[in-house]
Amino acid sequence: MLFSPTCSLVLLLLLNVVDSGQILLKISQRFRDLQAQKNKKFFLTLLASGHQPLKHVKEGRIYQPLDHFNRQNVETFPQVA
């Protein structure tokens, strides 16, 4: 006997886990593709109807601390948001 039943079982379980990972990867890729298609269709519909979907977006600045770990240092820098 080349393989014991335990060794064969472990090998089968390992192959099953690898196969499951590949299936989950394909499912997540398909989900991302469907979301991208849905978003593209939504924006094209808005553009075709004359709406400007990003019209309400404004640029602003958030003043971030230069050193998050030193409370004595109060210097900041403007981060575009």
mmCIF file of the N, C-alpha and C atoms, coordinates in Angstrom:
data_MODEL
# 
_entry.id   MODEL 
# 
loop_
_atom_site.group_PDB 
_atom_site.id 
_atom_site.type_symbol 
_atom_site.label_atom_id 
_atom_site.label_alt_id 
_atom_site.label_comp_id 
_atom_site.label_asym_id 
_atom_site.label_entity_id 
_atom_site.label_seq_id 
_atom_site.pdbx_PDB_ins_code 
_atom_site.Cartn_x 
_atom_site.Cartn_y 
_atom_site.Cartn_z 
_atom_site.occupancy 
_atom_site.B_iso_or_equiv 
_atom_site.pdbx_formal_charge 
_atom_site.auth_seq_id 
_atom_site.auth_comp_id 
_atom_site.auth_asym_id 
_atom_site.auth_atom_id 
_atom_site.pdbx_PDB_model_num 
ATOM 1   N N  . MET A 1 1  ? 0.849   -1.170 0.000   1.00 0.00 ? 1  MET A N  1 
ATOM 2   C CA . MET A 1 1  ? 0.000   0.000  0.000   1.00 0.00 ? 1  MET A CA 1 
ATOM 3   C C  . MET A 1 1  ? 0.898   1.236  0.000   1.00 0.00 ? 1  MET A C  1 
ATOM 4   N N  . LEU A 1 2  ? 0.710   2.081  -1.003  1.00 0.00 ? 2  LEU A N  1 
ATOM 5   C CA . LEU A 1 2  ? 1.559   3.252  -1.160  1.00 0.00 ? 2  LEU A CA 1 
ATOM 6   C C  . LEU A 1 2  ? 1.135   4.378  -0.220  1.00 0.00 ? 2  LEU A C  1 
ATOM 7   N N  . PHE A 1 3  ? -0.154  4.654  -0.132  1.00 0.00 ? 3  PHE A N  1 
ATOM 8   C CA . PHE A 1 3  ? -0.676  5.710  0.735   1.00 0.00 ? 3  PHE A CA 1 
ATOM 9   C C  . PHE A 1 3  ? -1.564  5.093  1.792   1.00 0.00 ? 3  PHE A C  1 
ATOM 10  N N  . SER A 1 4  ? -1.467  5.608  2.972   1.00 0.00 ? 4  SER A N  1 
ATOM 11  C CA . SER A 1 4  ? -2.386  5.173  4.014   1.00 0.00 ? 4  SER A CA 1 
ATOM 12  C C  . SER A 1 4  ? -3.710  5.910  3.813   1.00 0.00 ? 4  SER A C  1 
ATOM 13  N N  . PRO A 1 5  ? -4.795  5.397  4.364   1.00 0.00 ? 5  PRO A N  1 
ATOM 14  C CA . PRO A 1 5  ? -6.078  6.088  4.222   1.00 0.00 ? 5  PRO A CA 1 
ATOM 15  C C  . PRO A 1 5  ? -6.049  7.512  4.791   1.00 0.00 ? 5  PRO A C  1 
ATOM 16  N N  . THR A 1 6  ? -5.314  7.721  5.851   1.00 0.00 ? 6  THR A N  1 
ATOM 17  C CA . THR A 1 6  ? -5.227  9.054  6.447   1.00 0.00 ? 6  THR A CA 1 
ATOM 18  C C  . THR A 1 6  ? -4.518  10.018 5.502   1.00 0.00 ? 6  THR A C  1 
ATOM 19  N N  . CYS A 1 7  ? -3.434  9.544  4.908   1.00 0.00 ? 7  CYS A N  1 
ATOM 20  C CA . CYS A 1 7  ? -2.677  10.387 3.985   1.00 0.00 ? 7  CYS A CA 1 
ATOM 21  C C  . CYS A 1 7  ? -3.531  10.724 2.758   1.00 0.00 ? 7  CYS A C  1 
ATOM 22  N N  . SER A 1 8  ? -4.281  9.761  2.280   1.00 0.00 ? 8  SER A N  1 
ATOM 23  C CA . SER A 1 8  ? -5.157  10.000 1.132   1.00 0.00 ? 8  SER A CA 1 
ATOM 24  C C  . SER A 1 8  ? -6.247  11.011 1.471   1.00 0.00 ? 8  SER A C  1 
ATOM 25  N N  . LEU A 1 9  ? -6.796  10.905 2.674   1.00 0.00 ? 9  LEU A N  1 
ATOM 26  C CA . LEU A 1 9  ? -7.838  11.827 3.102   1.00 0.00 ? 9  LEU A CA 1 
ATOM 27  C C  . LEU A 1 9  ? -7.300  13.256 3.211   1.00 0.00 ? 9  LEU A C  1 
ATOM 28  N N  . VAL A 1 10 ? -6.115  13.402 3.771   1.00 0.00 ? 10 VAL A N  1 
ATOM 29  C CA . VAL A 1 10 ? -5.495  14.720 3.887   1.00 0.00 ? 10 VAL A CA 1 
ATOM 30  C C  . VAL A 1 10 ? -5.247  15.305 2.503   1.00 0.00 ? 10 VAL A C  1 
ATOM 31  N N  . LEU A 1 11 ? -4.788  14.495 1.572   1.00 0.00 ? 11 LEU A N  1 
ATOM 32  C CA . LEU A 1 11 ? -4.544  14.959 0.214   1.00 0.00 ? 11 LEU A CA 1 
ATOM 33  C C  . LEU A 1 11 ? -5.841  15.409 -0.459  1.00 0.00 ? 11 LEU A C  1 
ATOM 34  N N  . LEU A 1 12 ? -6.896  14.649 -0.290  1.00 0.00 ? 12 LEU A N  1 
ATOM 35  C CA . LEU A 1 12 ? -8.192  15.025 -0.862  1.00 0.00 ? 12 LEU A CA 1 
ATOM 36  C C  . LEU A 1 12 ? -8.724  16.323 -0.246  1.00 0.00 ? 12 LEU A C  1 
ATOM 37  N N  . LEU A 1 13 ? -8.577  16.490 1.054   1.00 0.00 ? 13 LEU A N  1 
ATOM 38  C CA . LEU A 1 13 ? -9.020  17.718 1.712   1.00 0.00 ? 13 LEU A CA 1 
ATOM 39  C C  . LEU A 1 13 ? -8.220  18.919 1.230   1.00 0.00 ? 13 LEU A C  1 
ATOM 40  N N  . LEU A 1 14 ? -6.932  18.738 1.032   1.00 0.00 ? 14 LEU A N  1 
ATOM 41  C CA . LEU A 1 14 ? -6.089  19.821 0.538   1.00 0.00 ? 14 LEU A CA 1 
ATOM 42  C C  . LEU A 1 14 ? -6.502  20.236 -0.874  1.00 0.00 ? 14 LEU A C  1 
ATOM 43  N N  . LEU A 1 15 ? -6.756  19.261 -1.736  1.00 0.00 ? 15 LEU A N  1 
ATOM 44  C CA . LEU A 1 15 ? -7.201  19.565 -3.095  1.00 0.00 ? 15 LEU A CA 1 
ATOM 45  C C  . LEU A 1 15 ? -8.554  20.259 -3.089  1.00 0.00 ? 15 LEU A C  1 
ATOM 46  N N  . ASN A 1 16 ? -9.435  19.873 -2.182  1.00 0.00 ? 16 ASN A N  1 
ATOM 47  C CA . ASN A 1 16 ? -10.749 20.485 -2.072  1.00 0.00 ? 16 ASN A CA 1 
ATOM 48  C C  . ASN A 1 16 ? -10.634 21.953 -1.650  1.00 0.00 ? 16 ASN A C  1 
ATOM 49  N N  . VAL A 1 17 ? -9.744  22.244 -0.710  1.00 0.00 ? 17 VAL A N  1 
ATOM 50  C CA . VAL A 1 17 ? -9.550  23.614 -0.243  1.00 0.00 ? 17 VAL A CA 1 
ATOM 51  C C  . VAL A 1 17 ? -8.998  24.481 -1.371  1.00 0.00 ? 17 VAL A C  1 
ATOM 52  N N  . VAL A 1 18 ? -8.035  23.957 -2.122  1.00 0.00 ? 18 VAL A N  1 
ATOM 53  C CA . VAL A 1 18 ? -7.459  24.708 -3.234  1.00 0.00 ? 18 VAL A CA 1 
ATOM 54  C C  . VAL A 1 18 ? -8.526  24.998 -4.283  1.00 0.00 ? 18 VAL A C  1 
ATOM 55  N N  . ASP A 1 19 ? -9.342  24.009 -4.595  1.00 0.00 ? 19 ASP A N  1 
ATOM 56  C CA . ASP A 1 19 ? -10.407 24.174 -5.578  1.00 0.00 ? 19 ASP A CA 1 
ATOM 57  C C  . ASP A 1 19 ? -11.436 25.193 -5.093  1.00 0.00 ? 19 ASP A C  1 
ATOM 58  N N  . SER A 1 20 ? -11.765 25.155 -3.806  1.00 0.00 ? 20 SER A N  1 
ATOM 59  C CA . SER A 1 20 ? -12.720 26.114 -3.244  1.00 0.00 ? 20 SER A CA 1 
ATOM 60  C C  . SER A 1 20 ? -12.182 27.536 -3.345  1.00 0.00 ? 20 SER A C  1 
ATOM 61  N N  . GLY A 1 21 ? -10.898 27.711 -3.110  1.00 0.00 ? 21 GLY A N  1 
ATOM 62  C CA . GLY A 1 21 ? -10.297 29.034 -3.216  1.00 0.00 ? 21 GLY A CA 1 
ATOM 63  C C  . GLY A 1 21 ? -10.379 29.579 -4.627  1.00 0.00 ? 21 GLY A C  1 
ATOM 64  N N  . GLN A 1 22 ? -10.169 28.727 -5.610  1.00 0.00 ? 22 GLN A N  1 
ATOM 65  C CA . GLN A 1 22 ? -10.261 29.169 -7.002  1.00 0.00 ? 22 GLN A CA 1 
ATOM 66  C C  . GLN A 1 22 ? -11.693 29.540 -7.364  1.00 0.00 ? 22 GLN A C  1 
ATOM 67  N N  . ILE A 1 23 ? -12.649 28.798 -6.854  1.00 0.00 ? 23 ILE A N  1 
ATOM 68  C CA . ILE A 1 23 ? -14.052 29.098 -7.122  1.00 0.00 ? 23 ILE A CA 1 
ATOM 69  C C  . ILE A 1 23 ? -14.435 30.435 -6.496  1.00 0.00 ? 23 ILE A C  1 
ATOM 70  N N  . LEU A 1 24 ? -14.012 30.669 -5.244  1.00 0.00 ? 24 LEU A N  1 
ATOM 71  C CA . LEU A 1 24 ? -14.316 31.941 -4.586  1.00 0.00 ? 24 LEU A CA 1 
ATOM 72  C C  . LEU A 1 24 ? -13.656 33.110 -5.313  1.00 0.00 ? 24 LEU A C  1 
ATOM 73  N N  . LEU A 1 25 ? -12.464 32.914 -5.834  1.00 0.00 ? 25 LEU A N  1 
ATOM 74  C CA . LEU A 1 25 ? -11.787 33.956 -6.602  1.00 0.00 ? 25 LEU A CA 1 
ATOM 75  C C  . LEU A 1 25 ? -12.571 34.296 -7.863  1.00 0.00 ? 25 LEU A C  1 
ATOM 76  N N  . LYS A 1 26 ? -13.079 33.274 -8.554  1.00 0.00 ? 26 LYS A N  1 
ATOM 77  C CA . LYS A 1 26 ? -13.883 33.506 -9.758  1.00 0.00 ? 26 LYS A CA 1 
ATOM 78  C C  . LYS A 1 26 ? -15.184 34.223 -9.423  1.00 0.00 ? 26 LYS A C  1 
ATOM 79  N N  . ILE A 1 27 ? -15.806 33.857 -8.306  1.00 0.00 ? 27 ILE A N  1 
ATOM 80  C CA . ILE A 1 27 ? -17.055 34.500 -7.894  1.00 0.00 ? 27 ILE A CA 1 
ATOM 81  C C  . ILE A 1 27 ? -16.814 35.970 -7.577  1.00 0.00 ? 27 ILE A C  1 
ATOM 82  N N  . SER A 1 28 ? -15.759 36.276 -6.845  1.00 0.00 ? 28 SER A N  1 
ATOM 83  C CA . SER A 1 28 ? -15.496 37.669 -6.492  1.00 0.00 ? 28 SER A CA 1 
ATOM 84  C C  . SER A 1 28 ? -15.149 38.494 -7.733  1.00 0.00 ? 28 SER A C  1 
ATOM 85  N N  . GLN A 1 29 ? -14.422 37.919 -8.683  1.00 0.00 ? 29 GLN A N  1 
ATOM 86  C CA . GLN A 1 29 ? -14.109 38.635 -9.920  1.00 0.00 ? 29 GLN A CA 1 
ATOM 87  C C  . GLN A 1 29 ? -15.390 38.904 -10.717 1.00 0.00 ? 29 GLN A C  1 
ATOM 88  N N  . ARG A 1 30 ? -16.280 37.936 -10.782 1.00 0.00 ? 30 ARG A N  1 
ATOM 89  C CA . ARG A 1 30 ? -17.546 38.111 -11.494 1.00 0.00 ? 30 ARG A CA 1 
ATOM 90  C C  . ARG A 1 30 ? -18.393 39.192 -10.827 1.00 0.00 ? 30 ARG A C  1 
ATOM 91  N N  . PHE A 1 31 ? -18.402 39.224 -9.496  1.00 0.00 ? 31 PHE A N  1 
ATOM 92  C CA . PHE A 1 31 ? -19.145 40.245 -8.762  1.00 0.00 ? 31 PHE A CA 1 
ATOM 93  C C  . PHE A 1 31 ? -18.598 41.629 -9.071  1.00 0.00 ? 31 PHE A C  1 
ATOM 94  N N  . ARG A 1 32 ? -17.261 41.782 -9.079  1.00 0.00 ? 32 ARG A N  1 
ATOM 95  C CA . ARG A 1 32 ? -16.654 43.088 -9.412  1.00 0.00 ? 32 ARG A CA 1 
ATOM 96  C C  . ARG A 1 32 ? -17.002 43.504 -10.828 1.00 0.00 ? 32 ARG A C  1 
ATOM 97  N N  . ASP A 1 33 ? -16.992 42.561 -11.766 1.00 0.00 ? 33 ASP A N  1 
ATOM 98  C CA . ASP A 1 33 ? -17.348 42.878 -13.150 1.00 0.00 ? 33 ASP A CA 1 
ATOM 99  C C  . ASP A 1 33 ? -18.797 43.347 -13.260 1.00 0.00 ? 33 ASP A C  1 
ATOM 100 N N  . LEU A 1 34 ? -19.704 42.665 -12.554 1.00 0.00 ? 34 LEU A N  1 
ATOM 101 C CA . LEU A 1 34 ? -21.113 43.051 -12.580 1.00 0.00 ? 34 LEU A CA 1 
ATOM 102 C C  . LEU A 1 34 ? -21.315 44.432 -11.966 1.00 0.00 ? 34 LEU A C  1 
ATOM 103 N N  . GLN A 1 35 ? -20.614 44.731 -10.862 1.00 0.00 ? 35 GLN A N  1 
ATOM 104 C CA . GLN A 1 35 ? -20.719 46.054 -10.245 1.00 0.00 ? 35 GLN A CA 1 
ATOM 105 C C  . GLN A 1 35 ? -20.203 47.139 -11.194 1.00 0.00 ? 35 GLN A C  1 
ATOM 106 N N  . ALA A 1 36 ? -19.110 46.869 -11.889 1.00 0.00 ? 36 ALA A N  1 
ATOM 107 C CA . ALA A 1 36 ? -18.557 47.845 -12.834 1.00 0.00 ? 36 ALA A CA 1 
ATOM 108 C C  . ALA A 1 36 ? -19.537 48.089 -13.981 1.00 0.00 ? 36 ALA A C  1 
ATOM 109 N N  . GLN A 1 37 ? -20.162 47.024 -14.488 1.00 0.00 ? 37 GLN A N  1 
ATOM 110 C CA . GLN A 1 37 ? -21.147 47.180 -15.559 1.00 0.00 ? 37 GLN A CA 1 
ATOM 111 C C  . GLN A 1 37 ? -22.352 47.985 -15.075 1.00 0.00 ? 37 GLN A C  1 
ATOM 112 N N  . LYS A 1 38 ? -22.790 47.716 -13.863 1.00 0.00 ? 38 LYS A N  1 
ATOM 113 C CA . LYS A 1 38 ? -23.944 48.425 -13.299 1.00 0.00 ? 38 LYS A CA 1 
ATOM 114 C C  . LYS A 1 38 ? -23.628 49.911 -13.134 1.00 0.00 ? 38 LYS A C  1 
ATOM 115 N N  . ASN A 1 39 ? -22.439 50.232 -12.616 1.00 0.00 ? 39 ASN A N  1 
ATOM 116 C CA . ASN A 1 39 ? -22.052 51.631 -12.437 1.00 0.00 ? 39 ASN A CA 1 
ATOM 117 C C  . ASN A 1 39 ? -21.912 52.344 -13.777 1.00 0.00 ? 39 ASN A C  1 
ATOM 118 N N  . LYS A 1 40 ? -21.349 51.671 -14.756 1.00 0.00 ? 40 LYS A N  1 
ATOM 119 C CA . LYS A 1 40 ? -21.184 52.277 -16.079 1.00 0.00 ? 40 LYS A CA 1 
ATOM 120 C C  . LYS A 1 40 ? -22.546 52.582 -16.699 1.00 0.00 ? 40 LYS A C  1 
ATOM 121 N N  . LYS A 1 41 ? -23.474 51.629 -16.570 1.00 0.00 ? 41 LYS A N  1 
ATOM 122 C CA . LYS A 1 41 ? -24.819 51.827 -17.114 1.00 0.00 ? 41 LYS A CA 1 
ATOM 123 C C  . LYS A 1 41 ? -25.516 52.998 -16.409 1.00 0.00 ? 41 LYS A C  1 
ATOM 124 N N  . PHE A 1 42 ? -25.346 53.099 -15.103 1.00 0.00 ? 42 PHE A N  1 
ATOM 125 C CA . PHE A 1 42 ? -25.959 54.169 -14.328 1.00 0.00 ? 42 PHE A CA 1 
ATOM 126 C C  . PHE A 1 42 ? -25.456 55.539 -14.795 1.00 0.00 ? 42 PHE A C  1 
ATOM 127 N N  . PHE A 1 43 ? -24.128 55.690 -14.929 1.00 0.00 ? 43 PHE A N  1 
ATOM 128 C CA . PHE A 1 43 ? -23.571 56.973 -15.342 1.00 0.00 ? 43 PHE A CA 1 
ATOM 129 C C  . PHE A 1 43 ? -23.923 57.308 -16.787 1.00 0.00 ? 43 PHE A C  1 
ATOM 130 N N  . LEU A 1 44 ? -23.951 56.312 -17.654 1.00 0.00 ? 44 LEU A N  1 
ATOM 131 C CA . LEU A 1 44 ? -24.338 56.572 -19.035 1.00 0.00 ? 44 LEU A CA 1 
ATOM 132 C C  . LEU A 1 44 ? -25.800 57.010 -19.118 1.00 0.00 ? 44 LEU A C  1 
ATOM 133 N N  . THR A 1 45 ? -26.655 56.422 -18.283 1.00 0.00 ? 45 THR A N  1 
ATOM 134 C CA . THR A 1 45 ? -28.060 56.819 -18.237 1.00 0.00 ? 45 THR A CA 1 
ATOM 135 C C  . THR A 1 45 ? -28.197 58.266 -17.767 1.00 0.00 ? 45 THR A C  1 
ATOM 136 N N  . LEU A 1 46 ? -27.424 58.632 -16.737 1.00 0.00 ? 46 LEU A N  1 
ATOM 137 C CA . LEU A 1 46 ? -27.467 60.004 -16.242 1.00 0.00 ? 46 LEU A CA 1 
ATOM 138 C C  . LEU A 1 46 ? -26.971 60.991 -17.295 1.00 0.00 ? 46 LEU A C  1 
ATOM 139 N N  . LEU A 1 47 ? -25.896 60.644 -17.970 1.00 0.00 ? 47 LEU A N  1 
ATOM 140 C CA . LEU A 1 47 ? -25.356 61.538 -18.995 1.00 0.00 ? 47 LEU A CA 1 
ATOM 141 C C  . LEU A 1 47 ? -26.327 61.686 -20.161 1.00 0.00 ? 47 LEU A C  1 
ATOM 142 N N  . ALA A 1 48 ? -26.976 60.580 -20.545 1.00 0.00 ? 48 ALA A N  1 
ATOM 143 C CA . ALA A 1 48 ? -27.913 60.620 -21.666 1.00 0.00 ? 48 ALA A CA 1 
ATOM 144 C C  . ALA A 1 48 ? -29.152 61.463 -21.329 1.00 0.00 ? 48 ALA A C  1 
ATOM 145 N N  . SER A 1 49 ? -29.514 61.500 -20.059 1.00 0.00 ? 49 SER A N  1 
ATOM 146 C CA . SER A 1 49 ? -30.691 62.274 -19.665 1.00 0.00 ? 49 SER A CA 1 
ATOM 147 C C  . SER A 1 49 ? -30.354 63.741 -19.402 1.00 0.00 ? 49 SER A C  1 
ATOM 148 N N  . GLY A 1 50 ? -29.104 64.122 -19.556 1.00 0.00 ? 50 GLY A N  1 
ATOM 149 C CA . GLY A 1 50 ? -28.718 65.517 -19.391 1.00 0.00 ? 50 GLY A CA 1 
ATOM 150 C C  . GLY A 1 50 ? -28.221 65.883 -18.013 1.00 0.00 ? 50 GLY A C  1 
ATOM 151 N N  . HIS A 1 51 ? -28.207 64.950 -17.086 1.00 0.00 ? 51 HIS A N  1 
ATOM 152 C CA . HIS A 1 51 ? -27.710 65.230 -15.745 1.00 0.00 ? 51 HIS A CA 1 
ATOM 153 C C  . HIS A 1 51 ? -26.189 65.190 -15.732 1.00 0.00 ? 51 HIS A C  1 
ATOM 154 N N  . GLN A 1 52 ? -25.597 65.972 -14.856 1.00 0.00 ? 52 GLN A N  1 
ATOM 155 C CA . GLN A 1 52 ? -24.157 65.915 -14.633 1.00 0.00 ? 52 GLN A CA 1 
ATOM 156 C C  . GLN A 1 52 ? -23.943 65.239 -13.287 1.00 0.00 ? 52 GLN A C  1 
ATOM 157 N N  . PRO A 1 53 ? -23.567 63.971 -13.281 1.00 0.00 ? 53 PRO A N  1 
ATOM 158 C CA . PRO A 1 53 ? -23.541 63.207 -12.034 1.00 0.00 ? 53 PRO A CA 1 
ATOM 159 C C  . PRO A 1 53 ? -22.527 63.707 -11.006 1.00 0.00 ? 53 PRO A C  1 
ATOM 160 N N  . LEU A 1 54 ? -21.467 64.372 -11.421 1.00 0.00 ? 54 LEU A N  1 
ATOM 161 C CA . LEU A 1 54 ? -20.459 64.825 -10.470 1.00 0.00 ? 54 LEU A CA 1 
ATOM 162 C C  . LEU A 1 54 ? -20.523 66.331 -10.244 1.00 0.00 ? 54 LEU A C  1 
ATOM 163 N N  . LYS A 1 55 ? -21.657 66.932 -10.540 1.00 0.00 ? 55 LYS A N  1 
ATOM 164 C CA . LYS A 1 55 ? -21.814 68.373 -10.439 1.00 0.00 ? 55 LYS A CA 1 
ATOM 165 C C  . LYS A 1 55 ? -21.713 68.853 -8.986  1.00 0.00 ? 55 LYS A C  1 
ATOM 166 N N  . HIS A 1 56 ? -22.189 68.069 -8.053  1.00 0.00 ? 56 HIS A N  1 
ATOM 167 C CA . HIS A 1 56 ? -22.244 68.472 -6.657  1.00 0.00 ? 56 HIS A CA 1 
ATOM 168 C C  . HIS A 1 56 ? -20.921 68.251 -5.913  1.00 0.00 ? 56 HIS A C  1 
ATOM 169 N N  . VAL A 1 57 ? -19.918 67.669 -6.533  1.00 0.00 ? 57 VAL A N  1 
ATOM 170 C CA . VAL A 1 57 ? -18.647 67.383 -5.870  1.00 0.00 ? 57 VAL A CA 1 
ATOM 171 C C  . VAL A 1 57 ? -17.836 68.671 -5.752  1.00 0.00 ? 57 VAL A C  1 
ATOM 172 N N  . LYS A 1 58 ? -17.351 68.946 -4.559  1.00 0.00 ? 58 LYS A N  1 
ATOM 173 C CA . LYS A 1 58 ? -16.555 70.146 -4.313  1.00 0.00 ? 58 LYS A CA 1 
ATOM 174 C C  . LYS A 1 58 ? -15.172 69.731 -3.823  1.00 0.00 ? 58 LYS A C  1 
ATOM 175 N N  . GLU A 1 59 ? -14.188 70.536 -4.188  1.00 0.00 ? 59 GLU A N  1 
ATOM 176 C CA . GLU A 1 59 ? -12.842 70.302 -3.688  1.00 0.00 ? 59 GLU A CA 1 
ATOM 177 C C  . GLU A 1 59 ? -12.674 71.084 -2.403  1.00 0.00 ? 59 GLU A C  1 
ATOM 178 N N  . GLY A 1 60 ? -12.024 70.502 -1.439  1.00 0.00 ? 60 GLY A N  1 
ATOM 179 C CA . GLY A 1 60 ? -11.790 71.171 -0.170  1.00 0.00 ? 60 GLY A CA 1 
ATOM 180 C C  . GLY A 1 60 ? -10.435 70.785 0.382   1.00 0.00 ? 60 GLY A C  1 
ATOM 181 N N  . ARG A 1 61 ? -10.133 71.302 1.533   1.00 0.00 ? 61 ARG A N  1 
ATOM 182 C CA . ARG A 1 61 ? -8.862  70.993 2.181   1.00 0.00 ? 61 ARG A CA 1 
ATOM 183 C C  . ARG A 1 61 ? -9.127  70.542 3.615   1.00 0.00 ? 61 ARG A C  1 
ATOM 184 N N  . ILE A 1 62 ? -8.395  69.546 4.012   1.00 0.00 ? 62 ILE A N  1 
ATOM 185 C CA . ILE A 1 62 ? -8.402  69.075 5.392   1.00 0.00 ? 62 ILE A CA 1 
ATOM 186 C C  . ILE A 1 62 ? -7.002  69.332 5.924   1.00 0.00 ? 62 ILE A C  1 
ATOM 187 N N  . TYR A 1 63 ? -6.906  69.951 7.065   1.00 0.00 ? 63 TYR A N  1 
ATOM 188 C CA . TYR A 1 63 ? -5.587  70.245 7.635   1.00 0.00 ? 63 TYR A CA 1 
ATOM 189 C C  . TYR A 1 63 ? -5.179  69.099 8.556   1.00 0.00 ? 63 TYR A C  1 
ATOM 190 N N  . GLN A 1 64 ? -4.195  68.353 8.087   1.00 0.00 ? 64 GLN A N  1 
ATOM 191 C CA . GLN A 1 64 ? -3.724  67.169 8.798   1.00 0.00 ? 64 GLN A CA 1 
ATOM 192 C C  . GLN A 1 64 ? -2.534  67.526 9.684   1.00 0.00 ? 64 GLN A C  1 
ATOM 193 N N  . PRO A 1 65 ? -2.447  66.927 10.862  1.00 0.00 ? 65 PRO A N  1 
ATOM 194 C CA . PRO A 1 65 ? -1.262  67.150 11.703  1.00 0.00 ? 65 PRO A CA 1 
ATOM 195 C C  . PRO A 1 65 ? -0.023  66.555 11.025  1.00 0.00 ? 65 PRO A C  1 
ATOM 196 N N  . LEU A 1 66 ? 1.084   67.270 11.149  1.00 0.00 ? 66 LEU A N  1 
ATOM 197 C CA . LEU A 1 66 ? 2.326   66.770 10.578  1.00 0.00 ? 66 LEU A CA 1 
ATOM 198 C C  . LEU A 1 66 ? 2.838   65.567 11.348  1.00 0.00 ? 66 LEU A C  1 
ATOM 199 N N  . ASP A 1 67 ? 2.717   65.599 12.651  1.00 0.00 ? 67 ASP A N  1 
ATOM 200 C CA . ASP A 1 67 ? 3.209   64.503 13.486  1.00 0.00 ? 67 ASP A CA 1 
ATOM 201 C C  . ASP A 1 67 ? 2.060   64.024 14.367  1.00 0.00 ? 67 ASP A C  1 
ATOM 202 N N  . HIS A 1 68 ? 1.490   62.873 14.046  1.00 0.00 ? 68 HIS A N  1 
ATOM 203 C CA . HIS A 1 68 ? 0.347   62.336 14.797  1.00 0.00 ? 68 HIS A CA 1 
ATOM 204 C C  . HIS A 1 68 ? 0.743   61.846 16.185  1.00 0.00 ? 68 HIS A C  1 
ATOM 205 N N  . PHE A 1 69 ? 2.028   61.599 16.391  1.00 0.00 ? 69 PHE A N  1 
ATOM 206 C CA . PHE A 1 69 ? 2.460   60.983 17.645  1.00 0.00 ? 69 PHE A CA 1 
ATOM 207 C C  . PHE A 1 69 ? 3.011   61.997 18.644  1.00 0.00 ? 69 PHE A C  1 
ATOM 208 N N  . ASN A 1 70 ? 3.170   63.246 18.228  1.00 0.00 ? 70 ASN A N  1 
ATOM 209 C CA . ASN A 1 70 ? 3.707   64.278 19.101  1.00 0.00 ? 70 ASN A CA 1 
ATOM 210 C C  . ASN A 1 70 ? 2.649   65.364 19.272  1.00 0.00 ? 70 ASN A C  1 
ATOM 211 N N  . ARG A 1 71 ? 1.983   65.384 20.408  1.00 0.00 ? 71 ARG A N  1 
ATOM 212 C CA . ARG A 1 71 ? 0.915   66.363 20.643  1.00 0.00 ? 71 ARG A CA 1 
ATOM 213 C C  . ARG A 1 71 ? 1.463   67.775 20.858  1.00 0.00 ? 71 ARG A C  1 
ATOM 214 N N  . GLN A 1 72 ? 2.740   67.893 21.131  1.00 0.00 ? 72 GLN A N  1 
ATOM 215 C CA . GLN A 1 72 ? 3.350   69.212 21.312  1.00 0.00 ? 72 GLN A CA 1 
ATOM 216 C C  . GLN A 1 72 ? 3.515   69.924 19.976  1.00 0.00 ? 72 GLN A C  1 
ATOM 217 N N  . ASN A 1 73 ? 3.667   69.167 18.895  1.00 0.00 ? 73 ASN A N  1 
ATOM 218 C CA . ASN A 1 73 ? 3.846   69.725 17.564  1.00 0.00 ? 73 ASN A CA 1 
ATOM 219 C C  . ASN A 1 73 ? 2.472   70.003 16.969  1.00 0.00 ? 73 ASN A C  1 
ATOM 220 N N  . VAL A 1 74 ? 2.139   71.276 16.765  1.00 0.00 ? 74 VAL A N  1 
ATOM 221 C CA . VAL A 1 74 ? 0.817   71.648 16.260  1.00 0.00 ? 74 VAL A CA 1 
ATOM 222 C C  . VAL A 1 74 ? 0.851   72.004 14.780  1.00 0.00 ? 74 VAL A C  1 
ATOM 223 N N  . GLU A 1 75 ? 1.965   71.730 14.084  1.00 0.00 ? 75 GLU A N  1 
ATOM 224 C CA . GLU A 1 75 ? 2.058   72.038 12.666  1.00 0.00 ? 75 GLU A CA 1 
ATOM 225 C C  . GLU A 1 75 ? 1.119   71.129 11.864  1.00 0.00 ? 75 GLU A C  1 
ATOM 226 N N  . THR A 1 76 ? 0.552   71.695 10.799  1.00 0.00 ? 76 THR A N  1 
ATOM 227 C CA . THR A 1 76 ? -0.350  70.944 9.924   1.00 0.00 ? 76 THR A CA 1 
ATOM 228 C C  . THR A 1 76 ? 0.035   71.167 8.476   1.00 0.00 ? 76 THR A C  1 
ATOM 229 N N  . PHE A 1 77 ? -0.532  70.361 7.612   1.00 0.00 ? 77 PHE A N  1 
ATOM 230 C CA . PHE A 1 77 ? -0.380  70.565 6.174   1.00 0.00 ? 77 PHE A CA 1 
ATOM 231 C C  . PHE A 1 77 ? -1.744  70.387 5.528   1.00 0.00 ? 77 PHE A C  1 
ATOM 232 N N  . PRO A 1 78 ? -2.029  71.144 4.458   1.00 0.00 ? 78 PRO A N  1 
ATOM 233 C CA . PRO A 1 78 ? -3.335  71.033 3.810   1.00 0.00 ? 78 PRO A CA 1 
ATOM 234 C C  . PRO A 1 78 ? -3.376  69.812 2.892   1.00 0.00 ? 78 PRO A C  1 
ATOM 235 N N  . GLN A 1 79 ? -4.352  68.978 3.103   1.00 0.00 ? 79 GLN A N  1 
ATOM 236 C CA . GLN A 1 79 ? -4.565  67.812 2.245   1.00 0.00 ? 79 GLN A CA 1 
ATOM 237 C C  . GLN A 1 79 ? -5.807  68.073 1.418   1.00 0.00 ? 79 GLN A C  1 
ATOM 238 N N  . VAL A 1 80 ? -5.680  67.934 0.105   1.00 0.00 ? 80 VAL A N  1 
ATOM 239 C CA . VAL A 1 80 ? -6.816  68.170 -0.792  1.00 0.00 ? 80 VAL A CA 1 
ATOM 240 C C  . VAL A 1 80 ? -7.780  67.002 -0.637  1.00 0.00 ? 80 VAL A C  1 
ATOM 241 N N  . ALA A 1 81 ? -9.037  67.342 -0.435  1.00 0.00 ? 81 ALA A N  1 
ATOM 242 C CA . ALA A 1 81 ? -10.041 66.302 -0.250  1.00 0.00 ? 81 ALA A CA 1 
ATOM 243 C C  . ALA A 1 81 ? -11.167 66.499 -1.245  1.00 0.00 ? 81 ALA A C  1 
# 
